[in-house]
Amino acid sequence: MNFIDAFKTIIGLFEARSTIKKLAPDAVLAKGGFVCVPVGLVASRLNIPYMTHDSDAIPGLANRIISKKAILNATALPSHYYTYPEEKSVYTGIPVAEEFLSINEYDKDNSRKNLGIPNDALVVLITGGSQGSTRINLAIRTIIIRLLDENDKLYVVHAVGETDKELYDGLNTDRVISKPFFDNFSSVVKASDVVITRAGASSMAEFAALSKACIVIPSPFLAGGHQLENAKELAKAKSVVIVNESDLTPDSEKLLQEISKLLKNKKDRIQLGEKLHSSIKLDASEHIADLLVKIASKES
């Protein structure tokens, strides 16, 4: 931690104290990220019970700092993956927004209609996270013509992020739908047959809830190696296809092969999606809410 970080932390403590005093909560949920550190420290000082929650396969630094004074440490995976005391650990899974919790043929058809995609198409969705991923974007751009030529029913929907919004300029086809981001992302996911994604825990939970076949390209550069660990656990369960970042250069041949294999085999897509779906707890939000009520009521 440098001087600026220390200064920001001190400011955060004062702001957290002011906010907590104003809100007077009965309990606090610390979801991770360094913003939770001042909140957890102040809550502990004011004797307000709090619970941490980790979405990733390894606990984040912020939650590790404040976990000792927490009443409970909730986890995305079974608690034996974490270093928290067993008596304080509870496996809840990852909360998923309601719009990701159900899908039927009407949802899928309507989602495709809104995107201008035929119902009988094969749809690949590419997303590199909220900011996009230039490495993934360039890899897809390298192989996109070959993918489209291989399958005349293929449509590609690509959330490219702001940096690469001109990625497909000059590509003369109506079978590539590209935007910096999509407002109704759950609808876009429902329209897809195959998803190419990073290994962010919350995104993977959303794709799992909708039973999507995923090709996962974990980022090796994020602090703590969270995505690499997330991908490792998914790979152990054989619930995703893993393509390493190093495989994206020079010609992205491995990525092309994995996409092509899934597009050609519906059975494999279904099995992969079902395995991923079985890896999550669909009642995570309710479970966490119940625990918070108990903590607030001093029943835990």
Secondary structure, DSSP 8 states (H G I E B T S, - for coil): --HHHHHHHHHHHHHHHHHHHHH--S-EEE-SSTTHHHHHHHHHHTT--EEEEE-SSS--HHHHHHGGG-SEEEESS-GGGS-S-GGGEEE------GGGS---HHHHHHHHHHHT--TT-EEEEEE--TT--HHHHHHHHHHHHHHHHH-TTEEEEEE--STTTTTTTT---SSEEEES--SSHHHHHHH-SEEEE---HHHHHHHHHTT-EEEE---S-SGGGHHHHHHHHHHHTT-SEE--GGGGSSS-HHHHHHHHHHHH-HHHHHHHHHHHHTTS-TTHHHHHHHHHHHHHTT--
